[in-house]
Amino acid sequence: MSSRHHIEDFMRGRIIGKIEEGRKITDVAREFDIAHSIVSRLWKSFKTTGMCSRRHGEGRVRSTTPAEVRYIVLSAKRNRRTTAQQVANQFLAASGKQISRKTVARRLRGGGLYARRSVVCVPLTRQHRTARFQWCREHHNWTEQDWACVLFSDESRFSLSSDCRRQLIWCESGTAYLPENIQEKDRYPTCSIMVWAGIMINGRTRLHVVANRTMTG
């Protein structure tokens, strides 16, 4: 259990009773499968107040209402590459209430949005997926001898400058490869080189660097 607020009053009474019997806090925490710090705080609170039940209304009042939380989550979904601080600034301009970026991050996590690195690739179109699926269906019966006669080759361009665009996006778990969460990267405005190579069952070719030129096939 991560918080004493999750412990029911009956369980609190049992924990206090065990300690009053002379049991060690460590043993009681292990018996009830509760963190040592929680049992320790509960015992200190009982010695101070003489009560083992939790008083209702404890804790800080949330700084945002449910409607404001929906606004924060919607703002992040509209622009998934916006930062928590930018969302906080938008919230301030819209409501006149100031909240911290940490509060924004907690509300977004509560809404199922997490800050993650975006997948960098060229998204496949419907035509690409259809063509690849058709190719797999046509070759699924090939034997090892058939594939031994095939050489797969490809070319790829590599940027010679460092990529410092470490931008996070807000996305739900398991949605990294959705189109809206992919950072498309197929242009290299700075210096780059083209590299070509081929592979087959029994080996591979050497890497061929094509400088100052473009290879399309």
Accessible surface in RSA format (square Angstrom, percent):
REM  Atomic radii and reference values for relative SASA: ProtOr
REM  Chains: A
REM  Algorithm: Lee & Richards
REM  Probe-radius: 1.40
REM  Slices: 20
REM RES _ NUM      All-atoms   Total-Side   Main-Chain    Non-polar    All polar
REM                ABS   REL    ABS   REL    ABS   REL    ABS   REL    ABS   REL
RES MET A   1   110.68  57.3  63.40  42.0  47.28 112.6  75.84  64.5  34.83  46.1
RES SER A   2   100.69  85.1  65.01  86.8  35.67  82.2  55.21 117.6  45.47  63.7
RES SER A   3    30.49  25.8  28.86  38.5   1.62   3.7  21.92  46.7   8.57  12.0
RES ARG A   4    80.75  33.9  80.59  41.1   0.16   0.4   6.45   8.8  74.30  45.0
RES HIS A   5    76.21  41.7  60.28  41.9  15.93  40.8  38.93  40.1  37.28  43.4
RES HIS A   6   119.01  65.0  96.51  67.1  22.50  57.6  64.32  66.3  54.69  63.6
RES ILE A   7     7.22   4.1   0.53   0.4   6.70  16.1   1.81   1.3   5.42  14.7
RES GLU A   8   132.13  75.9 123.47  93.4   8.66  20.6  49.24  95.2  82.89  67.7
RES ASP A   9    73.89  51.8  65.66  65.3   8.24  19.5  27.33  64.3  46.56  46.4
RES PHE A  10   153.71  76.9 142.42  88.2  11.30  29.4 149.98  90.9   3.73  10.7
RES MET A  11    50.14  26.0  49.86  33.0   0.28   0.7  49.86  42.4   0.28   0.4
RES ARG A  12    10.97   4.6  10.97   5.6   0.00   0.0   0.22   0.3  10.75   6.5
RES GLY A  13    30.03  37.0   0.00   N/A  30.03  37.0  20.72  56.9   9.30  20.8
RES ARG A  14   107.21  45.0  96.49  49.2  10.73  25.5  28.61  39.1  78.60  47.6
RES ILE A  15     0.14   0.1   0.14   0.1   0.00   0.0   0.14   0.1   0.00   0.0
RES ILE A  16     6.75   3.8   6.75   5.0   0.00   0.0   6.75   4.9   0.00   0.0
RES GLY A  17    25.62  31.6   0.00   N/A  25.62  31.6  24.59  67.5   1.03   2.3
RES LYS A  18    51.70  25.2  50.93  31.3   0.77   1.8  11.85  10.7  39.84  42.4
RES ILE A  19    17.16   9.8   9.44   7.0   7.72  18.6   9.44   6.8   7.72  21.0
RES GLU A  20   107.90  61.9  72.54  54.9  35.36  84.2  29.06  56.2  78.84  64.4
RES GLU A  21   134.24  77.1  93.37  70.6  40.88  97.3  44.34  85.8  89.91  73.4
RES GLY A  22    63.06  77.8   0.00   N/A  63.06  77.8  34.77  95.4  28.30  63.4
RES ARG A  23    87.31  36.7  77.57  39.5   9.74  23.2  38.65  52.8  48.66  29.5
RES LYS A  24   149.40  72.9 142.59  87.5   6.81  16.2  90.95  81.9  58.45  62.3
RES ILE A  25    39.60  22.5  35.62  26.5   3.99   9.6  35.62  25.6   3.99  10.8
RES THR A  26    63.62  45.3  62.05  62.9   1.57   3.7  40.00  53.7  23.63  35.7
RES ASP A  27    52.22  36.6  49.38  49.1   2.84   6.7  10.12  23.8  42.10  42.0
RES VAL A  28     0.00   0.0   0.00   0.0   0.00   0.0   0.00   0.0   0.00   0.0
RES ALA A  29     6.36   5.8   5.51   8.5   0.85   1.9   5.65   8.0   0.70   1.9
RES ARG A  30   165.65  69.6 143.58  73.2  22.06  52.5  77.64 106.1  88.01  53.3
RES GLU A  31    84.69  48.6  48.88  37.0  35.81  85.3  40.65  78.6  44.04  36.0
RES PHE A  32    25.14  12.6   8.72   5.4  16.42  42.7  14.23   8.6  10.91  31.2
RES ASP A  33   120.83  84.6 111.02 110.5   9.81  23.2  32.33  76.1  88.50  88.3
RES ILE A  34     9.95   5.7   0.12   0.1   9.83  23.7   3.01   2.2   6.94  18.8
RES ALA A  35    46.83  43.1  32.45  50.1  14.39  32.7  43.78  61.6   3.05   8.1
RES HIS A  36    94.16  51.5  87.65  60.9   6.51  16.7  63.91  65.9  30.25  35.2
RES SER A  37    58.89  49.8  52.68  70.3   6.21  14.3  40.93  87.2  17.96  25.2
RES ILE A  38     3.58   2.0   3.58   2.7   0.00   0.0   3.58   2.6   0.00   0.0
RES VAL A  39     0.22   0.1   0.03   0.0   0.19   0.5   0.22   0.2   0.00   0.0
RES SER A  40    19.39  16.4  19.30  25.8   0.09   0.2   5.59  11.9  13.80  19.3
RES ARG A  41   102.28  42.9  98.72  50.3   3.56   8.5  53.27  72.8  49.01  29.7
RES LEU A  42     4.05   2.3   3.23   2.3   0.82   2.1   4.05   2.8   0.00   0.0
RES TRP A  43    48.48  19.5  48.45  23.5   0.03   0.1  35.57  19.0  12.91  20.9
RES LYS A  44   127.83  62.4 126.22  77.4   1.61   3.8  72.74  65.5  55.09  58.7
RES SER A  45    44.16  37.3  36.64  48.9   7.52  17.3  18.54  39.5  25.63  35.9
RES PHE A  46    41.78  20.9  40.95  25.4   0.84   2.2  40.95  24.8   0.84   2.4
RES LYS A  47   130.28  63.6  94.13  57.8  36.14  86.1  55.35  49.8  74.93  79.8
RES THR A  48   118.16  84.0  83.50  84.6  34.67  82.6  65.28  87.7  52.88  79.9
RES THR A  49    71.89  51.1  41.96  42.5  29.93  71.3  47.29  63.5  24.60  37.2
RES GLY A  50    53.36  65.8   0.00   N/A  53.36  65.8  27.36  75.1  25.99  58.2
RES MET A  51    97.17  50.3  89.32  59.1   7.85  18.7  63.60  54.1  33.57  44.5
RES CYS A  52    37.36  28.3  33.74  37.6   3.62   8.5   1.05   2.7  36.31  39.2
RES SER A  53    44.74  37.8  35.63  47.5   9.11  21.0  18.69  39.8  26.05  36.5
RES ARG A  54    68.83  28.9  58.67  29.9  10.16  24.2   8.26  11.3  60.57  36.7
RES ARG A  55   155.83  65.4 149.23  76.1   6.60  15.7  54.92  75.1 100.91  61.2
RES HIS A  56   167.86  91.7 139.33  96.8  28.53  73.0 100.07 103.1  67.79  78.9
RES GLY A  57    75.47  93.1   0.00   N/A  75.47  93.1  41.84 114.8  33.63  75.3
RES GLU A  58    64.00  36.7  37.71  28.5  26.28  62.6  27.07  52.4  36.93  30.2
RES GLY A  59    62.70  77.3   0.00   N/A  62.70  77.3  35.20  96.6  27.50  61.6
RES ARG A  60   231.49  97.2 197.37 100.6  34.12  81.2  86.11 117.7 145.38  88.1
RES VAL A  61   141.09  92.8 118.24 107.0  22.85  55.1 123.53 107.3  17.56  47.6
RES ARG A  62   152.19  63.9 130.44  66.5  21.75  51.8  69.09  94.4  83.10  50.4
RES SER A  63    54.05  45.7  38.08  50.8  15.97  36.8  45.31  96.5   8.74  12.2
RES THR A  64     6.66   4.7   0.00   0.0   6.66  15.9   1.21   1.6   5.45   8.2
RES THR A  65    65.45  46.5  63.63  64.5   1.82   4.3  61.50  82.6   3.95   6.0
RES PRO A  66   100.63  73.3  94.24  85.9   6.39  23.2  99.40  82.1   1.24   7.7
RES ALA A  67    57.28  52.7  48.63  75.0   8.65  19.7  49.27  69.4   8.01  21.2
RES GLU A  68    33.27  19.1  31.34  23.7   1.93   4.6  17.37  33.6  15.90  13.0
RES VAL A  69    28.77  18.9  28.77  26.0   0.00   0.0  28.77  25.0   0.00   0.0
RES ARG A  70   156.29  65.6 149.62  76.3   6.67  15.9  73.82 100.9  82.47  50.0
RES TYR A  71    77.18  36.0  72.64  41.3   4.54  11.8  60.14  45.2  17.05  21.0
RES ILE A  72     0.01   0.0   0.01   0.0   0.00   0.0   0.01   0.0   0.00   0.0
RES VAL A  73    19.12  12.6  19.12  17.3   0.00   0.0  19.12  16.6   0.00   0.0
RES LEU A  74    81.64  45.5  80.34  57.5   1.30   3.3  81.42  57.2   0.23   0.6
RES SER A  75    10.29   8.7   4.78   6.4   5.51  12.7   3.66   7.8   6.64   9.3
RES ALA A  76     0.00   0.0   0.00   0.0   0.00   0.0   0.00   0.0   0.00   0.0
RES LYS A  77    87.98  42.9  74.23  45.5  13.75  32.7  25.49  22.9  62.49  66.6
RES ARG A  78   180.66  75.9 140.48  71.6  40.18  95.7  58.69  80.2 121.97  73.9
RES ASN A  79    79.96  55.1  76.97  74.4   2.99   7.2  22.50  54.2  57.45  55.5
RES ARG A  80    35.69  15.0  31.08  15.8   4.62  11.0   6.62   9.0  29.07  17.6
RES ARG A  81    71.28  29.9  65.85  33.6   5.43  12.9  31.53  43.1  39.75  24.1
RES THR A  82     5.12   3.6   1.65   1.7   3.47   8.3   1.89   2.5   3.23   4.9
RES THR A  83    70.71  50.3  65.86  66.8   4.85  11.5  67.34  90.4   3.37   5.1
RES ALA A  84    14.58  13.4  11.23  17.3   3.34   7.6  11.23  15.8   3.34   8.9
RES GLN A  85    84.56  47.3  83.67  61.1   0.89   2.1  43.47  92.5  41.09  31.2
RES GLN A  86    88.50  49.5  87.22  63.7   1.28   3.0  26.59  56.6  61.91  47.0
RES VAL A  87     0.12   0.1   0.08   0.1   0.04   0.1   0.08   0.1   0.04   0.1
RES ALA A  88     3.28   3.0   1.64   2.5   1.63   3.7   1.87   2.6   1.41   3.7
RES ASN A  89    76.98  53.1  71.98  69.6   5.00  12.0  25.29  60.9  51.69  50.0
RES GLN A  90    77.11  43.1  70.86  51.8   6.25  14.9  32.82  69.9  44.29  33.6
RES PHE A  91     2.00   1.0   2.00   1.2   0.00   0.0   2.00   1.2   0.00   0.0
RES LEU A  92    73.13  40.7  69.73  49.9   3.40   8.6  69.73  49.0   3.40   9.2
RES ALA A  93    93.47  85.9  51.82  80.0  41.65  94.7  63.35  89.2  30.12  79.8
RES ALA A  94    68.43  62.9  24.91  38.4  43.51  99.0  35.28  49.7  33.15  87.8
RES SER A  95    56.32  47.6  18.58  24.8  37.74  86.9  28.32  60.3  28.00  39.2
RES GLY A  96    61.87  76.3   0.00   N/A  61.87  76.3  30.72  84.3  31.15  69.8
RES LYS A  97    74.93  36.6  69.95  42.9   4.98  11.9  56.83  51.1  18.10  19.3
RES GLN A  98   148.77  83.2 122.67  89.7  26.10  62.1  29.91  63.7 118.85  90.1
RES ILE A  99    16.78   9.5   2.97   2.2  13.81  33.3  10.29   7.4   6.49  17.6
RES SER A 100    60.35  51.0  46.24  61.7  14.11  32.5  48.36 103.0  11.99  16.8
RES ARG A 101   127.57  53.6 126.08  64.3   1.49   3.6  25.80  35.3 101.77  61.7
RES LYS A 102   127.94  62.4 125.84  77.2   2.10   5.0  70.22  63.2  57.72  61.5
RES THR A 103    11.31   8.0  11.31  11.5   0.00   0.0   0.00   0.0  11.31  17.1
RES VAL A 104     0.00   0.0   0.00   0.0   0.00   0.0   0.00   0.0   0.00   0.0
RES ALA A 105    18.44  17.0  18.44  28.5   0.00   0.0  18.44  26.0   0.00   0.0
RES ARG A 106   116.17  48.8 107.38  54.7   8.79  20.9  45.13  61.7  71.03  43.1
RES ARG A 107    25.01  10.5  22.42  11.4   2.59   6.2   3.95   5.4  21.05  12.8
RES LEU A 108     0.00   0.0   0.00   0.0   0.00   0.0   0.00   0.0   0.00   0.0
RES ARG A 109   115.50  48.5 107.73  54.9   7.78  18.5  38.27  52.3  77.23  46.8
RES GLY A 110    72.67  89.6   0.00   N/A  72.67  89.6  38.15 104.7  34.52  77.3
RES GLY A 111    36.00  44.4   0.00   N/A  36.00  44.4  18.84  51.7  17.16  38.4
RES GLY A 112    25.73  31.7   0.00   N/A  25.73  31.7  23.93  65.7   1.80   4.0
RES LEU A 113     0.00   0.0   0.00   0.0   0.00   0.0   0.00   0.0   0.00   0.0
RES TYR A 114    69.42  32.4  68.87  39.2   0.55   1.4  32.27  24.3  37.15  45.8
RES ALA A 115    36.89  33.9  22.88  35.3  14.00  31.9  22.88  32.2  14.00  37.1
RES ARG A 116   127.08  53.4 124.86  63.7   2.21   5.3  45.52  62.2  81.55  49.4
RES ARG A 117   139.80  58.7 122.64  62.5  17.16  40.9  63.05  86.2  76.75  46.5
RES SER A 118    14.13  11.9   2.23   3.0  11.90  27.4   0.93   2.0  13.20  18.5
RES VAL A 119    34.14  22.5  28.31  25.6   5.84  14.1  33.86  29.4   0.28   0.8
RES VAL A 120    72.38  47.6  45.89  41.5  26.50  63.9  45.89  39.9  26.50  71.9
RES CYS A 121    46.87  35.5  38.38  42.8   8.49  19.9  35.39  89.7  11.47  12.4
RES VAL A 122    75.40  49.6  63.18  57.2  12.21  29.4  63.18  54.9  12.21  33.1
RES PRO A 123    40.97  29.9  32.83  29.9   8.14  29.6  35.92  29.7   5.04  31.3
RES LEU A 124    73.14  40.7  58.72  42.0  14.42  36.3  58.84  41.3  14.29  38.5
RES THR A 125    66.71  47.4  59.22  60.0   7.49  17.8  63.80  85.7   2.90   4.4
RES ARG A 126   173.82  73.0 169.30  86.3   4.52  10.8  52.17  71.3 121.65  73.7
RES GLN A 127   129.20  72.2 122.64  89.6   6.55  15.6  64.07 136.4  65.13  49.4
RES HIS A 128    83.55  45.7  81.39  56.6   2.16   5.5  53.88  55.5  29.68  34.5
RES ARG A 129   126.75  53.2 119.80  61.1   6.95  16.5  57.39  78.4  69.36  42.0
RES THR A 130    85.33  60.7  79.76  80.9   5.56  13.3  67.40  90.5  17.93  27.1
RES ALA A 131    62.45  57.4  50.19  77.4  12.27  27.9  58.11  81.8   4.34  11.5
RES ARG A 132   144.43  60.6 141.04  71.9   3.39   8.1  52.63  71.9  91.80  55.6
RES PHE A 133   130.22  65.1 124.90  77.4   5.32  13.8 129.17  78.3   1.05   3.0
RES GLN A 134    87.44  48.9  87.44  63.9   0.00   0.0  32.20  68.5  55.25  41.9
RES TRP A 135   110.51  44.3 109.01  52.8   1.50   3.5  90.42  48.2  20.10  32.6
RES CYS A 136    71.04  53.7  66.01  73.6   5.04  11.8  25.13  63.7  45.92  49.5
RES ARG A 137   147.80  62.1 135.95  69.3  11.85  28.2  27.33  37.4 120.47  73.0
RES GLU A 138   106.50  61.1  76.37  57.8  30.13  71.7  36.72  71.0  69.79  57.0
RES HIS A 139    32.39  17.7  29.36  20.4   3.03   7.8  10.63  11.0  21.76  25.3
RES HIS A 140   134.73  73.6  98.47  68.4  36.26  92.8  88.18  90.9  46.55  54.2
RES ASN A 141   116.55  80.4  93.71  90.6  22.84  55.0  35.18  84.7  81.37  78.7
RES TRP A 142    98.10  39.4  79.73  38.6  18.38  43.1  61.56  32.8  36.54  59.3
RES THR A 143    71.81  51.1  65.30  66.2   6.51  15.5  66.93  89.9   4.89   7.4
RES GLU A 144   122.29  70.2 110.55  83.6  11.75  28.0  36.50  70.6  85.79  70.0
RES GLN A 145   131.73  73.7 125.39  91.6   6.34  15.1  65.03 138.4  66.70  50.6
RES ASP A 146    62.64  43.9  54.78  54.5   7.85  18.6  10.66  25.1  51.98  51.8
RES TRP A 147    60.53  24.3  58.91  28.5   1.63   3.8  46.61  24.9  13.93  22.6
RES ALA A 148    36.12  33.2  27.21  42.0   8.91  20.3  27.32  38.5   8.80  23.3
RES CYS A 149   113.78  86.1  76.62  85.5  37.16  87.3  33.30  84.4  80.48  86.8
RES VAL A 150    35.31  23.2  32.53  29.4   2.78   6.7  34.94  30.4   0.37   1.0
RES LEU A 151    88.34  49.2  63.57  45.5  24.77  62.3  63.57  44.6  24.77  66.7
RES PHE A 152    91.69  45.9  87.29  54.1   4.40  11.4  90.22  54.7   1.47   4.2
RES SER A 153    61.13  51.7  31.13  41.6  30.00  69.1   2.72   5.8  58.41  81.8
RES ASP A 154    99.23  69.5  92.61  92.2   6.61  15.6  33.58  79.0  65.64  65.5
RES GLU A 155    45.76  26.3  33.71  25.5  12.04  28.7   5.80  11.2  39.96  32.6
RES SER A 156    53.77  45.4  47.77  63.8   5.99  13.8  30.06  64.0  23.71  33.2
RES ARG A 157    59.90  25.2  51.22  26.1   8.69  20.7  16.51  22.6  43.39  26.3
RES PHE A 158   108.97  54.5 107.05  66.3   1.91   5.0 108.97  66.1   0.00   0.0
RES SER A 159    40.09  33.9  15.90  21.2  24.19  55.7  11.88  25.3  28.21  39.5
RES LEU A 160   104.76  58.3  68.29  48.9  36.47  91.7  73.25  51.4  31.51  84.8
RES SER A 161    53.73  45.4  37.39  49.9  16.35  37.7  38.25  81.4  15.49  21.7
RES SER A 162   107.40  90.8  75.62 100.9  31.79  73.2  55.20 117.5  52.20  73.1
RES ASP A 163    69.21  48.5  45.47  45.3  23.75  56.2  30.79  72.5  38.43  38.3
RES CYS A 164   109.78  83.0  88.49  98.7  21.29  50.0  36.07  91.4  73.71  79.5
RES ARG A 165   134.53  56.5 115.07  58.7  19.46  46.3  66.11  90.4  68.41  41.5
RES ARG A 166   177.31  74.4 152.72  77.9  24.59  58.5  48.69  66.5 128.62  78.0
RES GLN A 167    83.90  46.9  74.58  54.5   9.32  22.2  29.53  62.9  54.37  41.2
RES LEU A 168    78.99  44.0  71.14  50.9   7.85  19.7  71.34  50.1   7.65  20.6
RES ILE A 169     3.55   2.0   2.57   1.9   0.98   2.4   3.55   2.6   0.00   0.0
RES TRP A 170    18.65   7.5  18.65   9.0   0.00   0.0  16.20   8.6   2.45   4.0
RES CYS A 171     6.96   5.3   6.36   7.1   0.60   1.4   0.00   0.0   6.96   7.5
RES GLU A 172    48.67  27.9  46.78  35.4   1.89   4.5  34.48  66.7  14.19  11.6
RES SER A 173    93.10  78.7  63.02  84.1  30.08  69.3  52.60 112.0  40.49  56.7
RES GLY A 174    87.24 107.6   0.00   N/A  87.24 107.6  42.10 115.5  45.14 101.1
RES THR A 175    26.48  18.8  25.02  25.4   1.46   3.5  26.29  35.3   0.19   0.3
RES ALA A 176    42.64  39.2  37.98  58.6   4.66  10.6  39.79  56.0   2.86   7.6
RES TYR A 177   165.49  77.3 148.30  84.4  17.18  44.7 105.92  79.6  59.57  73.4
RES LEU A 178    78.87  43.9  78.37  56.1   0.50   1.2  78.39  55.1   0.48   1.3
RES PRO A 179    99.32  72.4  87.12  79.4  12.20  44.4  87.60  72.3  11.72  72.8
RES GLU A 180    89.61  51.4  70.68  53.5  18.93  45.1  47.89  92.6  41.72  34.1
RES ASN A 181     0.83   0.6   0.55   0.5   0.28   0.7   0.04   0.1   0.79   0.8
RES ILE A 182    22.11  12.6  10.63   7.9  11.48  27.7  10.63   7.7  11.48  31.2
RES GLN A 183    27.92  15.6  26.71  19.5   1.21   2.9  12.85  27.4  15.06  11.4
RES GLU A 184   102.89  59.1  77.18  58.4  25.71  61.2  21.32  41.2  81.57  66.6
RES LYS A 185    49.78  24.3  37.36  22.9  12.42  29.6  19.28  17.4  30.50  32.5
RES ASP A 186    77.62  54.4  51.46  51.2  26.16  61.9  17.36  40.9  60.26  60.1
RES ARG A 187   202.32  84.9 189.80  96.8  12.52  29.8  67.96  92.9 134.36  81.4
RES TYR A 188    65.62  30.6  39.95  22.7  25.67  66.8  15.98  12.0  49.64  61.2
RES PRO A 189   132.20  96.3  86.62  79.0  45.58 165.7 100.18  82.7  32.02 199.0
RES THR A 190    71.90  51.1  56.72  57.5  15.18  36.2  62.04  83.3   9.87  14.9
RES CYS A 191    86.03  65.1  70.61  78.8  15.42  36.2  40.61 102.9  45.43  49.0
RES SER A 192    21.43  18.1   6.00   8.0  15.43  35.5   0.00   0.0  21.43  30.0
RES ILE A 193    43.74  24.9  42.95  32.0   0.80   1.9  43.74  31.5   0.00   0.0
RES MET A 194    11.72   6.1  11.68   7.7   0.04   0.1  10.90   9.3   0.81   1.1
RES VAL A 195    21.51  14.2  19.17  17.4   2.34   5.6  19.17  16.7   2.34   6.4
RES TRP A 196    55.72  22.4  55.27  26.8   0.46   1.1  46.04  24.5   9.69  15.7
RES ALA A 197    29.16  26.8  23.48  36.2   5.68  12.9  24.01  33.8   5.14  13.6
RES GLY A 198     1.56   1.9   0.00   N/A   1.56   1.9   1.33   3.6   0.24   0.5
RES ILE A 199   105.06  59.8 105.06  78.3   0.00   0.0 105.06  75.7   0.00   0.0
RES MET A 200    77.82  40.3  59.45  39.3  18.37  43.7  34.92  29.7  42.91  56.8
RES ILE A 201    85.29  48.5  50.91  37.9  34.39  82.9  59.20  42.6  26.09  70.8
RES ASN A 202   130.16  89.8  91.93  88.8  38.23  92.0  36.00  86.6  94.16  91.0
RES GLY A 203    36.35  44.8   0.00   N/A  36.35  44.8  32.58  89.4   3.77   8.4
RES ARG A 204   188.09  79.0 153.89  78.4  34.20  81.4  49.98  68.3 138.11  83.7
RES THR A 205    37.25  26.5  27.59  28.0   9.67  23.0  35.21  47.3   2.04   3.1
RES ARG A 206   174.89  73.4 169.02  86.2   5.87  14.0  76.90 105.1  97.99  59.4
RES LEU A 207   117.99  65.7  99.80  71.4  18.19  45.7  99.80  70.1  18.19  48.9
RES HIS A 208    74.92  40.9  71.71  49.8   3.21   8.2  41.15  42.4  33.78  39.3
RES VAL A 209    92.11  60.6  61.74  55.9  30.36  73.2  61.74  53.6  30.36  82.4
RES VAL A 210    14.99   9.9  13.65  12.4   1.34   3.2  14.78  12.8   0.21   0.6
RES ALA A 211    53.74  49.4  41.02  63.3  12.72  28.9  41.02  57.8  12.72  33.7
RES ASN A 212   152.46 105.1 111.46 107.7  41.01  98.7  41.70 100.4 110.76 107.1
RES ARG A 213   167.80  70.5 156.06  79.6  11.74  27.9  64.26  87.8 103.53  62.7
RES THR A 214    96.68  68.8  66.63  67.6  30.05  71.6  42.23  56.7  54.45  82.3
RES MET A 215    50.78  26.3  42.45  28.1   8.33  19.8  44.67  38.0   6.11   8.1
RES THR A 216   127.10  90.4  93.82  95.1  33.28  79.3  65.29  87.7  61.81  93.4
RES GLY A 217    84.54 104.3   0.00   N/A  84.54 104.3  58.81 161.4  25.73  57.6
END  Absolute sums over single chains surface
CHAIN  1 A    15951.2      12854.1       3097.2       8533.1       7418.1
END  Absolute sums over all chains
TOTAL         15951.2      12854.1       3097.2       8533.1       7418.1
